[in-house]
Amino acid sequence: MFKTHLLISLLLGLFTFQFFEINKFIFIALVILAGSLPDIDIPSSKIGKKTRPVSNIINFLFGHRGILHSIFIPVLLFFVLSYYNLYEYGYAVLIGYLGHLLADAISSEGVNFLHPFLKLRIQGFIRVGGFLEYILFMLLIGLGILSIPRLF
């Protein structure tokens, strides 16, 4: 689902960068990076392979789809960046990260947005790597192509 996460993050960045006073390419890059960040808790993920020691520790401590797949991490990152008057960067991280969580919420594995405080697992019907994810990905590509003029 890595490509789907990145595409969802890219689209969210394309639809929201115009509301912020920040370089659009920096904003979108941050949205995309944040969109891959939750999967750092999987050592075999794209980002996990690039940060293997950190990914192994996070996976050991929290497992997959634990605290890093809750709303608390992106909100915390937003507040940390906002504290340093980097609001636009905070919004970019928040948007990308939440995009990842929403994509995971429509998967059959689901996500617990309020982990570890409540068991509120939201799950959809799309199997990761399955036919419906492929269809969703193709639809998102079409939407992305239609959104390209927003960059210019």
Secondary structure as GFF3:
##gff-version 3
##sequence-region A 1 152
A	DSSP	alpha_helix	2	16	.	.	.	ID=ss1
A	DSSP	three_ten_helix	17	19	.	.	.	ID=ss2
A	DSSP	alpha_helix	24	36	.	.	.	ID=ss3
A	DSSP	three_ten_helix	37	41	.	.	.	ID=ss4
A	DSSP	alpha_helix	46	50	.	.	.	ID=ss5
A	DSSP	alpha_helix	52	62	.	.	.	ID=ss6
A	DSSP	three_ten_helix	67	69	.	.	.	ID=ss7
A	DSSP	alpha_helix	72	83	.	.	.	ID=ss8
A	DSSP	alpha_helix	87	105	.	.	.	ID=ss9
A	DSSP	beta_strand	111	112	.	.	.	ID=ss10
A	DSSP	beta_strand	121	122	.	.	.	ID=ss11
A	DSSP	alpha_helix	131	147	.	.	.	ID=ss12
A	DSSP	three_ten_helix	148	151	.	.	.	ID=ss13
###
